[in-house]
Amino acid sequence: MQRLVHPIEQESFRRLRSRLDTSHFAPLTRAVVERVIHSAADLEYATDLVCDERTLETAHAALHAGAPVVVDVEMVAAGITRRETVCRLKEAVAGPGLTRSAHAVRLAYEQVGPGALWVIGCAPTALEELLLLNAEPALVIGLPVGFVGAAESKAALRDSGLPAVSNVSEKGGSAVAAAALNALLYTPVTTPTPLTKENA
Protein backbone atom coordinates (compact mmCIF):
# COMPACT_ATOMS: atom_id res chain seq x y z
CA MET A 1 0.00 0.00 0.00
CA GLN A 2 1.36 3.39 -0.99
CA ARG A 3 2.16 5.75 1.87
CA LEU A 4 0.09 8.94 2.00
CA VAL A 5 2.31 11.98 2.55
CA HIS A 6 0.84 14.84 4.56
CA PRO A 7 0.97 18.28 2.89
CA ILE A 8 3.09 19.64 5.77
CA GLU A 9 5.67 16.93 5.15
CA GLN A 10 5.62 17.66 1.42
CA GLU A 11 6.22 21.35 2.09
CA SER A 12 8.99 20.55 4.57
CA PHE A 13 10.86 18.48 1.99
CA ARG A 14 10.32 21.19 -0.64
CA ARG A 15 11.93 23.76 1.65
CA LEU A 16 14.75 21.36 2.52
CA ARG A 17 15.55 20.88 -1.17
CA SER A 18 15.37 24.62 -1.79
CA ARG A 19 18.13 25.13 0.79
CA LEU A 20 20.25 22.07 0.01
CA ASP A 21 20.97 20.39 -3.31
CA THR A 22 20.71 16.65 -2.73
CA SER A 23 20.42 15.70 -6.40
CA HIS A 24 23.99 14.37 -6.54
CA PHE A 25 23.27 11.61 -4.01
CA ALA A 26 22.38 8.11 -5.22
CA PRO A 27 18.69 7.28 -4.66
CA LEU A 28 18.74 5.44 -1.31
CA THR A 29 21.53 7.60 0.07
CA ARG A 30 19.49 10.66 -0.86
CA ALA A 31 16.42 9.19 0.85
CA VAL A 32 18.38 8.55 4.06
CA VAL A 33 20.13 11.93 4.06
CA GLU A 34 16.93 13.87 3.39
CA ARG A 35 14.83 12.04 5.96
CA VAL A 36 17.50 12.38 8.65
CA ILE A 37 17.80 16.11 7.92
CA HIS A 38 14.02 16.43 7.94
CA SER A 39 13.79 14.72 11.34
CA ALA A 40 16.33 17.06 12.94
CA ALA A 41 16.03 20.25 10.83
CA ASP A 42 19.82 20.05 10.64
CA LEU A 43 21.40 20.50 7.21
CA GLU A 44 24.84 19.53 8.54
CA TYR A 45 23.83 15.87 8.35
CA ALA A 46 24.39 16.10 4.59
CA THR A 47 28.14 16.03 5.22
CA ASP A 48 28.10 14.28 8.62
CA LEU A 49 26.39 11.04 7.58
CA VAL A 50 28.43 8.13 6.29
CA CYS A 51 26.64 5.58 4.12
CA ASP A 52 27.17 3.54 0.98
CA GLU A 53 24.59 3.05 -1.78
CA ARG A 54 25.34 -0.63 -2.41
CA THR A 55 25.12 -1.35 1.30
CA LEU A 56 21.77 0.44 1.42
CA GLU A 57 20.50 -1.51 -1.60
CA THR A 58 21.29 -4.82 0.11
CA ALA A 59 19.74 -3.65 3.38
CA HIS A 60 16.66 -2.32 1.58
CA ALA A 61 16.12 -5.71 -0.03
CA ALA A 62 16.54 -7.51 3.31
CA LEU A 63 14.17 -5.12 5.06
CA HIS A 64 11.45 -5.52 2.46
CA ALA A 65 11.94 -9.29 2.49
CA GLY A 66 11.01 -9.29 6.18
CA ALA A 67 14.33 -9.18 8.05
CA PRO A 68 13.86 -8.37 11.76
CA VAL A 69 14.40 -4.81 12.97
CA VAL A 70 16.04 -4.42 16.38
CA VAL A 71 16.15 -1.10 18.26
CA ASP A 72 18.09 -0.11 21.35
CA VAL A 73 15.34 1.92 23.04
CA GLU A 74 11.56 2.34 22.86
CA MET A 75 11.98 5.91 21.58
CA VAL A 76 13.50 4.53 18.38
CA ALA A 77 10.71 1.98 18.11
CA ALA A 78 8.13 4.76 18.51
CA GLY A 79 9.53 6.48 15.45
CA ILE A 80 9.25 3.36 13.27
CA THR A 81 5.51 3.15 12.72
CA ARG A 82 5.28 0.87 9.68
CA ARG A 83 7.18 -2.11 11.05
CA GLU A 84 7.26 -4.25 14.19
CA THR A 85 10.54 -3.96 16.08
CA VAL A 86 12.39 -5.90 18.75
CA CYS A 87 13.47 -4.03 21.88
CA ARG A 88 14.62 -5.98 24.94
CA LEU A 89 15.57 -3.05 27.18
CA LYS A 90 12.72 -3.66 29.65
CA GLU A 91 14.02 -7.13 30.50
CA ALA A 92 17.68 -6.14 30.54
CA VAL A 93 19.67 -5.65 33.73
CA ALA A 94 22.99 -3.96 34.34
CA GLY A 95 25.88 -5.98 35.69
CA PRO A 96 29.59 -5.58 36.35
CA GLY A 97 30.99 -3.92 33.25
CA LEU A 98 27.66 -4.28 31.44
CA THR A 99 25.04 -1.58 30.93
CA ARG A 100 21.33 -2.33 30.53
CA SER A 101 21.59 -1.24 26.91
CA ALA A 102 24.42 -3.68 26.25
CA HIS A 103 22.54 -6.51 27.96
CA ALA A 104 19.45 -5.68 25.87
CA VAL A 105 21.53 -6.10 22.71
CA ARG A 106 22.64 -9.54 23.89
CA LEU A 107 19.04 -10.55 24.60
CA ALA A 108 17.88 -9.26 21.23
CA TYR A 109 20.59 -11.12 19.36
CA GLU A 110 19.62 -14.35 21.13
CA GLN A 111 16.10 -13.74 19.82
CA VAL A 112 16.75 -12.69 16.21
CA GLY A 113 20.15 -14.12 15.29
CA PRO A 114 22.07 -12.98 12.20
CA GLY A 115 20.56 -11.04 9.31
CA ALA A 116 18.69 -8.35 11.26
CA LEU A 117 18.71 -4.60 10.83
CA TRP A 118 19.89 -2.90 14.03
CA VAL A 119 18.84 0.68 14.75
CA ILE A 120 20.80 2.26 17.60
CA GLY A 121 20.01 5.87 18.40
CA CYS A 122 20.62 6.29 22.09
CA ALA A 123 23.31 4.27 23.80
CA PRO A 124 26.92 4.03 22.61
CA THR A 125 27.31 0.95 24.83
CA ALA A 126 24.59 -0.81 22.81
CA LEU A 127 26.57 -0.20 19.64
CA GLU A 128 29.81 -1.29 21.31
CA GLU A 129 28.16 -4.53 22.46
CA LEU A 130 26.79 -5.24 19.01
CA LEU A 131 30.30 -4.96 17.58
CA LEU A 132 31.47 -7.65 20.01
CA LEU A 133 28.77 -10.16 19.04
CA ASN A 134 29.74 -11.05 15.48
CA ALA A 135 26.04 -10.59 14.74
CA GLU A 136 26.31 -10.68 10.91
CA PRO A 137 23.73 -7.90 10.51
CA ALA A 138 21.99 -6.86 7.30
CA LEU A 139 22.61 -3.28 8.41
CA VAL A 140 23.59 -1.33 11.50
CA ILE A 141 22.16 2.16 11.75
CA GLY A 142 24.53 3.44 14.40
CA LEU A 143 23.55 6.97 15.37
CA PRO A 144 23.87 7.17 19.17
CA VAL A 145 24.13 10.65 20.63
CA GLY A 146 26.26 12.09 23.41
CA PHE A 147 29.52 13.54 24.58
CA VAL A 148 30.79 10.26 26.08
CA GLY A 149 31.51 7.43 23.70
CA ALA A 150 29.12 8.32 20.88
CA ALA A 151 31.60 9.49 18.26
CA GLU A 152 34.07 6.79 19.30
CA SER A 153 31.50 3.98 19.01
CA LYS A 154 30.49 5.19 15.55
CA ALA A 155 34.12 5.32 14.45
CA ALA A 156 34.51 1.74 15.68
CA LEU A 157 31.44 0.75 13.66
CA ARG A 158 32.97 2.20 10.50
CA ASP A 159 36.29 0.50 11.24
CA SER A 160 34.52 -2.85 11.71
CA GLY A 161 33.58 -3.13 8.05
CA LEU A 162 29.98 -4.03 8.92
CA PRO A 163 27.25 -2.72 6.61
CA ALA A 164 26.33 0.53 8.30
CA VAL A 165 24.90 4.00 8.39
CA SER A 166 26.68 6.26 10.86
CA ASN A 167 27.79 9.84 11.34
CA VAL A 168 31.09 11.36 12.32
CA SER A 169 30.04 13.86 14.98
CA GLU A 170 28.61 13.43 18.47
CA LYS A 171 25.15 14.24 17.10
CA GLY A 172 22.52 11.57 16.65
CA GLY A 173 19.58 10.33 18.65
CA SER A 174 16.42 8.27 18.48
CA ALA A 175 14.61 10.48 15.98
CA VAL A 176 17.41 10.49 13.40
CA ALA A 177 18.07 6.76 13.80
CA ALA A 178 14.39 5.98 13.24
CA ALA A 179 14.37 8.38 10.27
CA ALA A 180 17.23 6.53 8.59
CA LEU A 181 15.34 3.24 8.87
CA ASN A 182 12.11 4.87 7.73
CA ALA A 183 13.86 6.16 4.62
CA LEU A 184 14.45 2.55 3.60
CA LEU A 185 10.96 1.50 4.61
CA TYR A 186 9.27 4.29 2.69
CA THR A 187 11.28 3.67 -0.49
CA PRO A 188 9.27 1.15 -2.50
CA VAL A 189 10.74 -1.97 -4.01
CA THR A 190 11.04 -1.53 -7.75
CA THR A 191 10.39 -4.38 -10.12
CA PRO A 192 12.90 -4.64 -12.95
CA THR A 193 11.40 -3.97 -16.36
CA PRO A 194 11.38 -7.19 -18.39
CA LEU A 195 13.37 -7.10 -21.61
CA THR A 196 11.33 -6.77 -24.76
CA LYS A 197 12.23 -6.15 -28.37
CA GLU A 198 11.50 -2.46 -27.78
CA ASN A 199 13.81 -1.92 -24.77
CA ALA A 200 16.45 -4.60 -25.39
N, C-alpha and C positions, 0 to 999 in steps of 0.2 A: 504494500500500500504506500502510495506516495505521501511524503510528509508535507503538511500544510504549513507554509511559512507566514507568520504574522506580519502585517504591514510595518510594524515598528522594527522588527528584525530586518526586513528588507531595506528599510531606510537606513538602519544602522550600518549594514554592509555597504550600501551605496556611499555613505559618508566616509567609511573606512577606506574604500577604494579611491575616493576623491583625494584623500590625503596621503595615500601610500600606493605606489604601483606594485602590484603583486603579479603582474602578468608574466613575469619571467620565471616564476616558479612552475615546476611540473605539477600536474593536476592534484594529486593527493597531498603533496607538500604544501601547495597553495591552500587546499582545504584546511589542513591542520594549522598553518600559520594564521590564516584569516580567522578561524574560529577561536583560537587561543587569544589573539589580539582582541577580538570582539568580547570575549568573556572578561577581559581585564581592562579594556580601554587603554591598552599600553602598546604603542606602536614599536617600542624597542624590541618586542619579541620577534620581529621580522629578522633581526640580526643575532638575537640571543638563542633562538631555537636551533637545535642540531638534529636533522633527520635526513633520511635517504629515501628517494622515491622507490627504488626496487624493494627495499625493506618494507615500506608502507604498502606496496602492492601485494606482497606475500601476506602481510598481516591482515590487510583488507579481505583477502580471499579466505583466510582462516576464520576471521570474525564472522563473515557472512555464511560460512559453512557450519557455524555453530560452536566454535571454540569457546571454552569458558572464559569469563571475564572476572578477574580477581582485583579487589580494591583494598587499600590499606585502612581506610576509615569510612564511616557511614556518610560523611559529607561528600566524598567522591561518589559513592553509590547514589546519593540523592540527586546528583547532577546528571546521571546516566539514566534517562527515563524510558528508553526504548529497548532495554535489555536487562535481564536478570543478572545480578552480580553475586559474587561470593565475598563475604567479609567476615572474618573470624575474630575480630577484635574483642567482642563481648565475652568470648570464652577464654581469651588469652590471659595469662598471668605473667607478671614480671618475676625474674629470678636472678641469681647472681650472674652479672654480666649479660643479662638478657632483658631487653625492654618488652613491654606488652606488645608493641607493634612488631617486633622481631618474632616473638612467639606466635603471633597471629599469622605471620607469613609461613611459618613452619606448619601450622595447622591447616592453612589453606592449601599448601602444596601437597600435604598428605591426602587432601580431599580431591584435588583436581589433577595432580600429576603433570607431566610435560605437555607442552602444546597450548598452554593458556596465554591469554593476554593479561598482563599485570599493569595496573594503573595506580601509581604511588604518587600522592600529591601532598602528603603531610609529613611523614616521619622519615628522615634520613636513615634511621636504624632499620626500618622495614626494607629499604632498598639495599642496604649493606647486607642484611640477612639473605635476601633473595640472591645476591651475587655469590654467596657461600654455598647455595643449595644445588648448583648444577641443574637448574630447573628446566632447561631446554625450552624456553618460552617461545611463543609465536611473536611476541613483542613485549617490550617493557617500556611503558610510558613512565619515565622517571622524572618527576617534576616536584620533588619535595621542596619546601620553603624554609628558610631560617638562616640565622647567622652562625649556627653551630652545626657543622657537618653536611649541610645541604649541598653546597658547591662541590665539596670533596666527594660526596657519595655519587654525584652525577658525573664527575670526572672519572671515577672508578667504573661506573657503568659504561662510559664511552671506551675506556681502556680495555674492558672485558671482551669486546667484540660481539656482544649479544645484540640481536636486533632491537633497536631502541629509538625512542624520541626522548631528548633531554634538552636542557638549556645550560648555558655556561655560568650564569650569574646565580646569586643567592635567591632570586625571585622564583616564584612557583606557587603552589597551593592547590587545594582541592578543586576550585573552579576551573583553573587552567588545565589540570590533569584530565578532568571529566570532559572538557571541551575538546582536547586532542582526541580522545576516544570517540566522542560524538561526531567529530569530523569524518572519521572512518565509517561510523554507523550510518550517517546521513548521506554518504556518497553511494549511489546505487551501483549494483553490479551490472556491468555492461556485457551484453551478449555479442560475441564476435559476429560480424557480418559474413554469412556464408559466401564462398566464391561462386560467382556466376560468370557467364561469358562476358557480361557487361562490365564487371569490376575486376576481372582477373588480369 
